[in-house]
C-alpha cells in the first residue's frame, strides 16, 4: 500500500456517510484533503469484494448482505460490490444489443504496458502502470490501439461477462446522442429548452438553450454539496428514487417533476457548472424530440449496430424514466466499442452510425473561459462540450468521466482508447486523476513510439 | 369476440383486485365460473397494451403510468404491459447467455397452421388455430417441429427482442435443474430437506424428501387462496417483496426466512398440492448443493450453452434471492431452445448439456393417484414430476405451465415443441386450457400427418 493511497483518507470520512443513491450523482465536488498515511482506508486488495464475502452464500451472513433498503449499499467498501450489481438493487431498463452476432474485438496484447512508468501529478517518485491499477481501485481496464486490444484486465466484482456502473460516463452517452441529433439537424442547439419542453418553461431551464445544456453553462440554483442538508441534491434524490415515497412525502416524484422545480441562479452561458440535472433535462429533450427514451435511443443508434456483446441497462425512476445523468451499467468491452466509435468519428466495423460532425463538436470542446472559472485543478485549460471533457492537451485527448474512476479516455493522436471501470473510495475523480491522467499520457506516448512492427 | 372469451368474466371480477405481486404466484387455484357474454372484459385487441397507451410518452399521461408502488401493476389490463417489463418495476438478477454467438434457429414456416381447426373442450363449434391466439391473449407463440420453426408470432407487449414473464414455467426450469442434479448423482432425491438445509429442519420441509419437493407431494399448511385474508400467501408475498418493509413489520423478510416458518399439514407423499413454496425450497436446496443460485446455474448449465439469443433474468427478494418459483423472464425463442433441449433429452446443437435420465424422469411423470386427488378437470390422468406437468396422453405430452397462459408444451410423438407467452385476464390456466390443449393436439396431429416432403 503506497503512500498515495491514503491521501484521500480524511476526505473519505467526510464524504461517505449515508450517501446511498445520492453518491450516484456526485460530481467533481468532493475536495481532496491531504491526510497522513495510516488512517485506515482499506486498499484495493483489502477491500476486494470477493475477499470481503459480500453476498456470498445462501443466504449470505447478515453482516455480508447488501440489499434494499437498509444496507447503505453505496458506502465504501460495499460499493465495490454494488457497482457491478445495480440491477439487483433497483428497477432497470434494458439497452438491447439486439439479437445478432457480437463483433469480436481484435487482439494484439502487449504485456510491456505493465512496466510503463509515469510520475503522478504532484508526486516525486515514478509509479508503474501496473501499480496504478490497484492504486485506483480498478475493476476493469481495456486499452485499444489502432482498433486492437493491447491491454485488458478485470478485478474486484467485474469479469468480461459482467456489467459495471458507468456513473457520469452516462452523461457522455446522453451528450453524444444529443450531439448526434444536432449534427443530423433533428435538434436545434439554439432552441430554448422551454420551447421543446413546455413543462420546463417556468423553470430555470426554460430560457436556456440546448447548447447550454450540452456545455453545462446553465445558471441553476442547484447544489450537490452533500454536507448541506438543504442542498437541492437531497430533493433531487428523493424525486429520483424508484422506491415507494414516505406517506407524508409531498415533493416531486420523478426526474421530470423535479426538473420543473429548478430555480435560476446567475445567467446562462457564463460559467461551467457541473450539475447532473442538465443531463436529465437533455435526456428529456431527446426523448420528446425523438419519441425514444435515452435507453431506447442508445440501443437503436449504438448498441444494436456496434457489435455489442452484452445488453446494457439504465436505472429508472418511479415512472420508468432512465437516469440520463448517471444510470448506465454496461460491459467493459462494449464501452470500449463506444470509445472506438467516437475515436473513429461515427464509424465502427465499416459502418457509419452517425455524422462525423457530432464528434468534431465534442473534440473542439466548449468555452474554455467558462470552464476555467470552475477551477478544476487537474484539468487546466480544459473545457466541456457534448457532456465530454476536453483536456486540450498536445494529443487533443478528451474523455467521458464518472465518479469513483469511470472513464472513456480518447487520445486521437495516439489512436488510443482507454476504458476503465473502478470503485475508488472517493467519489470525485480528483482523488484518482494524479495517478490516472499521467499514466494514460505515458501509455499514449509508448504506443506512439513503439516500433512499428510490434 | 367469441362467446368463449366471456366465460371467465365473473371469475375476473372476483380474482383481480389488488393482487399485485401476489398474482405472480397464483397457481391453478382460480375457479372458472361460467358467465354470460357481454360482461365487459376487454378482448385481446381491446386490451392491447400499445392500443391502451401504457407508458407511452415522456412522461406518460398520469392515468397511463404503470410504476411502483401504487399502480396495481399486475391487474388486468395493465398486466398485459407488465408481463414484458418486470425489470422496470423490480430488482432483477441476470441469467447471462455469455458472450458467444447465438445459434440461430432453423426455419421452415408453414402458414397452413393458421387454418387448423379444433373443437374447444366443452365447446360445440370448431375454432381455428389463428382464432385461438387472441382468444388466449397470446403475446408470443412459437412452434418447433423436428427442430425447425414452423410457426412464430408476436403480439401485445412482446417482440422477438423482448423478454416476457414465464411465471410458473420458472418452476419447470428450477425443477429441470433439480432433476439434472439428481441424474448426475449430485443431489440425492431421497435425502431429507432438513439434512441439506438445517435452517428448515424444524419447518414442515424438514422431514420431506427432495423427491417430494420435485413432485409437490409435501404436506404443507399453505394456502394460495387470495380471497382469504388469513391465507399464508399474504405473509409469503410480504416476505418476498424486495421493496422496503413497513416500519412495524415483524414477519420474515426473505424467501428463506419465510420457508423456515412453514408448518406441516397432512403427511408428505400422499397428495399432489401445487404450492409455489416447494419450488423456492428446491431452489434453496440447489443453491446450497451447488454453490450457485438458480439464476447462476440456469446460466452456467443452459443459457451459456444452448445458443441463447438473449440474457434472461429473475426477480429477487431483498437479499438478492432469485424467485425460483416464478421470477423468470426470457425471450420466446430462448424458451423454445429450452423446449427443444428437453425434447432432445439434454442435447442441443450437437452438444449434450445434461444426462438424458433427467428428462426421462420428467417424462415418466409422478404419482398419478396423488395427482388425481387434486382434481384438475382439464388434466385427467395427469401427473407432476420435476415440476413439469405430464398429460399422459397418447402422444406422451408434457408441459411447463405458468399462470395467464405461459407454457412450454412438448409432444415427443409429434417431435413438436410449442412455447407460448400470454397475458390472459384470468390467472389460472383452466381459463385457457379449453382453447389451448386441444389446439396443441390438433397441430401435433397435423404435423404428424403432413406429407413428408412438405
Interface residues (C-beta under 8 A of the other chain):
Chain A: X55 X58 X59 X60 X65 X67 X68 X69 X70 X85 X87 X88 X89 X90 X91 X92 X93 X94 X96 X98 X99 X100 X101 X102 X160 X161 X163 X242 X243 X244 X254 X256 X284 X287 X288 X293 X309 X310 X311 X313 X316 X318 X319 X320 X321
Chain B: X55 X58 X59 X60 X65 X66 X67 X68 X69 X70 X85 X87 X88 X89 X90 X91 X92 X93 X94 X96 X98 X99 X100 X101 X102 X160 X161 X163 X242 X243 X244 X254 X256 X284 X287 X288 X293 X309 X310 X311 X313 X316 X318 X319 X320 X321
